[in-house]
Amino acid sequence: MPVSVKICGLSDRAGLDAAVAAGARYVGFVFFAKSPRAVSVEQAAELAVEVPPGIAKVALVVDADDAMLDEIVARVPLDMLQLHGRETPERVAEIRARHGLPVMKAVGVASEADLPALDTYAAVADQILVDAKAPKDAALPGGNGLAFDWRLIAGRRWPVPWMLAGGLTPDNLAEAVARTGARQLDVSSGVERAPGVKDAARIRAFLDAARG
């Protein structure tokens, strides 16, 4: 089975074009002001209309309220919402019902104690993103370039599709897939030459590695 890749944190046409040309199956736009990858609704709308059919357009939000989500969904042509904050299972279900879009919930993992949350959110979300848990003093909930111990989820499966994230690069991708069995990967900082600046060569190398 081929591995599907999501290039997250796209903020300009050059990065988007590189992701599309390399064969990404998902492209992600970050709506979180503290992130160096943050885009405005206007920017995301302009980029999203350029995405070819068959590539899923994902909006990443962090504890967004209804007003913010309403504006994003109304103005940006999207295929999925990615919740990367402290949203409760109840909030995930509420957002899913309100907007009629598939929802992916990110769950941070650092130790075995974090694993039950994956089962909890898999019961209410359409997909789960298994990410490295952000350090307590981190300004960002994701995109920190950190990996977790992939052995923690070796052999584990959930009733919905799942995606692996956290510190992935063209160099460690093969090991990550071998250890976890992941068939979907999410990368952001691992294909950048500076925070928020995507590198076309690294995007291409990551997709090439994903194809084996």
C-alpha positions in Angstrom: 0.0 0.0 0.0 1.3 3.5 -0.8 1.8 6.0 2.0 -0.3 9.1 1.7 1.3 12.4 2.8 -0.1 15.6 4.1 2.0 18.7 3.7 0.8 21.1 6.5 1.5 24.7 7.1 1.4 25.9 3.5 1.3 29.6 3.3 2.3 30.6 -0.3 1.8 29.5 -3.8 5.3 28.2 -4.2 4.9 25.7 -1.3 1.5 24.7 -2.5 2.7 24.0 -6.0 5.6 22.0 -4.7 3.3 19.9 -2.6 0.9 19.3 -5.5 3.7 18.5 -7.9 5.3 16.0 -5.5 2.1 14.1 -5.1 0.7 15.1 -1.7 -2.7 13.7 -0.9 -3.6 16.4 1.7 -2.6 20.1 2.0 -3.0 21.9 5.3 -3.6 25.6 6.2 -2.9 26.8 9.7 -5.3 29.2 11.4 -3.3 29.8 14.6 -1.8 33.3 15.0 1.2 32.1 17.1 2.4 29.8 14.3 5.0 31.0 11.8 2.9 29.1 9.3 -0.3 31.0 10.1 -2.5 32.2 7.2 -5.4 34.6 7.1 -8.8 33.4 5.8 -8.2 35.5 2.7 -4.8 33.9 2.0 -6.2 30.4 2.6 -9.1 31.0 0.3 -6.8 32.2 -2.5 -4.6 29.1 -2.1 -7.4 26.6 -1.7 -9.0 27.4 -5.0 -5.8 26.4 -6.7 -5.7 22.9 -5.3 -6.5 20.3 -7.9 -9.4 17.9 -7.4 -8.5 14.8 -5.5 -6.2 16.5 -3.0 -7.9 17.1 0.4 -7.8 20.7 1.7 -7.5 20.8 5.5 -7.9 23.7 8.0 -5.9 23.3 11.2 -7.4 25.2 14.1 -6.6 25.4 17.8 -9.5 25.7 20.2 -11.4 27.8 17.7 -14.8 29.1 18.6 -17.9 28.8 16.5 -17.5 32.3 15.0 -14.0 31.6 13.7 -15.0 28.2 12.3 -18.1 29.6 10.7 -16.0 32.2 8.9 -13.3 29.7 7.7 -15.8 27.2 6.5 -17.9 29.8 4.7 -15.0 31.4 2.9 -12.4 28.6 2.3 -13.4 25.6 0.2 -12.3 22.8 2.5 -12.5 19.0 2.7 -11.6 18.6 6.4 -11.1 20.3 9.7 -8.2 19.4 11.9 -8.5 20.2 15.6 -5.2 20.6 17.3 -6.1 22.1 20.6 -7.7 20.8 23.8 -11.0 20.2 22.3 -13.0 17.7 24.3 -14.7 14.6 22.6 -18.0 16.5 23.0 -16.6 19.5 21.2 -15.2 17.4 18.4 -18.7 15.8 17.9 -20.3 19.3 18.0 -18.0 20.8 15.4 -18.5 17.7 13.1 -22.3 18.1 13.3 -22.3 21.9 13.0 -20.2 22.1 9.8 -20.9 18.8 8.0 -17.2 18.3 7.3 -15.0 15.3 8.3 -13.0 16.1 11.4 -9.4 15.0 12.3 -8.4 15.3 15.9 -4.8 15.6 16.9 -3.7 13.7 20.0 -0.3 14.3 21.5 1.7 11.3 22.6 4.7 11.2 25.0 4.2 8.1 27.1 1.8 5.1 27.4 -0.4 7.3 29.6 -1.4 9.3 26.5 -2.6 6.3 24.5 -6.2 5.9 25.9 -7.1 9.3 24.5 -6.5 8.0 21.0 -9.3 5.5 21.5 -11.6 8.1 23.0 -11.2 10.5 20.1 -11.3 7.7 17.5 -14.9 7.2 18.6 -16.0 10.7 17.7 -13.6 11.9 14.9 -13.4 10.8 11.3 -9.6 10.5 11.6 -7.0 10.9 14.3 -3.6 12.5 14.1 -1.1 10.8 16.3 1.4 13.5 17.1 4.3 14.2 19.4 3.1 15.8 22.6 4.3 19.4 22.8 6.6 20.3 25.8 4.8 22.1 28.6 6.6 25.4 27.7 6.0 25.1 24.0 4.3 28.0 22.3 2.8 25.7 19.6 0.7 22.5 20.1 2.4 21.0 17.0 4.9 21.8 14.3 7.8 21.7 16.8 9.9 19.2 14.9 9.8 16.7 17.7 9.2 12.9 17.4 7.9 10.5 20.1 8.9 6.9 20.8 7.2 5.2 17.8 7.3 1.9 19.7 4.4 3.2 21.8 2.0 2.7 19.0 3.6 -0.3 17.2 0.8 -2.7 16.1 -2.0 -0.5 17.4 -4.9 0.3 15.2 -8.1 2.3 15.6 -11.5 2.1 13.9 -10.9 5.2 11.9 -8.0 6.2 9.6 -5.0 7.7 11.3 -2.0 9.8 10.5 1.4 9.9 12.0 3.0 13.3 12.8 5.9 14.7 14.8 9.5 15.3 13.8 9.2 13.5 10.5 11.8 14.2 7.8 12.8 12.6 4.5 15.6 10.8 6.5 13.5 9.2 9.2 10.3 8.5 7.3 11.1 4.9 6.4 11.9 4.0 10.0 8.7 5.7 11.2 6.6 3.7 8.8 8.4 0.5 9.6 8.0 0.9 13.4 4.4 2.1 13.4 2.8 0.7 10.3 1.4 4.2 9.4 -0.1 4.5 6.0 -0.6 8.3 6.3 2.0 10.9 7.3 1.8 14.5 8.2 4.8 16.8 7.8 5.4 20.5 8.3 8.7 21.7 9.8 10.5 18.6 8.4 10.2 20.0 4.8 11.1 23.6 5.6 14.4 25.6 5.2 13.2 28.1 7.8 10.2 28.2 10.1 7.2 28.6 7.9 9.2 28.5 4.7 8.6 25.3 2.7 11.5 23.9 0.7 10.5 22.3 -2.7 13.4 19.9 -2.7 12.7 18.6 0.8 9.0 18.2 -0.1 10.0 16.2 -3.2 12.4 14.1 -1.2 9.8 13.4 1.5 7.2 12.3 -1.1 9.8 10.2 -2.9 10.7 8.5 0.4 7.0 7.8 1.1 6.7 6.0 -2.2 9.6 3.8 -1.2 
